[in-house]
């Protein structure tokens, strides 16, 4: 997989979309990342973000991930990380002060995707 590749796969029943990202999610890939996330959220009730190859991320991508979580919640869908949140995302959110220390207002006071190791975002 190319470092900047972003693709979507769909389960046979159409309920689960997996968004697979390459090594890099930055401003250079944000347009494609947003389009793939939007398509996945439009077509499936469950969206999984596969970040196992991710090594570099920037604030733009962090914002898109939060936006996808919010969109899933408003649609009564789910948005999850396929595995644990990757180190590069954990580091960035800590450096920029995006540590959610209280319930998310967009999720009816439920835990934020960034809190408590809970990789699930649903309403």
N, C-alpha and C positions, 0 to 999 in steps of 0.2 A: 504494500500500500504506500502510495506517495505521501510524503510528509504533510502535505496540505489537503489530502483527499478527505472529502466528506460525502458519505452516501447513506441511503436509507434502504432497509430491507423490511418486508412486511410478512407477517405470519400468514399461513394459508387461509385462515378464517377472517383475516382483516382486522382483528382486534388489537394486535400488537405490532407496533412499528419500532424498529431499532435504528437509531441514528449512530452511525459508526464514524468516528473522527480519526484522522491520522495523528501525526506527532505535533502539529501546530494548529492552534486556534488563536488567530490574531486579527488585527484590523484588516489585514490583507485577505482574510478568508471570511470576514463577518457577513458579507452579503450572501454568499453561498450557504453559510451556516444558518442564517436566519431563514432563508428559503426552505432549506431541508427541514428545519425544526417546525416551521409553519405548516408545511405539507404533512408532516407526521402528525401534528396535533389536529389537523383538519380531517385526517383519514382514519385515525385509530383512537380507541379509548385508553390504551396504555402506550406510553412512549418510554423507551429505555435509551439512555445515552451511554453508548459504549466508548469509554475513554481509556481503555487499557493501553493504547499506544501513545497517549497524550504526554508530551514532555514540555511544551511551551504554551502558555495562555496569557492573554492580556485582559485589561479591564473591559474592553468591548465585549469579549466573549463571556466574561463573568456576568455582565448585564444581560446578555441574551439568554443565558442559562436561567437567571432569575425571572426574566420575562416569560420564558417557556413554562416555568413552574407556576407562575401566576396565571397564565393562560389555561393550563391544565386544570388548575383549581376552579377557575370560573366556568369551565365546561364540564365539571364533574368527571374529569378524566384523571389519569395519573401520569406523573413524570418522575422517573427514577434514574439513578446512576446504575449501570449494569454491575459494577463492582464498587469497591470503596472509592470515595472521592480521591482523585489522584493528588499526589504531593504538590504538584505545580499549582493546582487550584487552591489547596489548603494554604500554601505559602502566600499566594497573591491576596486572598481574602483577608489574611492576617495583616499583611503589609499595608493594605489600603483601608483597614479598619472595617471590613465588612463582616465582622463577627456578630451574628445575630444573637443577642443575649436575652431576648424576650420573644413571646409568641408573635407570629406573623399576622399583621392586621389583614392581610389578603386571604388568609386561610381560616378565618373564624377562630382566632386565638389558638390555632394548632401550632405545633412545632414547625419552625422554618426548616427548609432542606439543609441548612448549614448548622442546625443545632442538634447536639446529642448523637451525632453519627447516624441519624435517621436519613436514609437516602431516598425517601419517598416524599413526593409532593402530590397530594390529592385533596379534594374537598370532601 
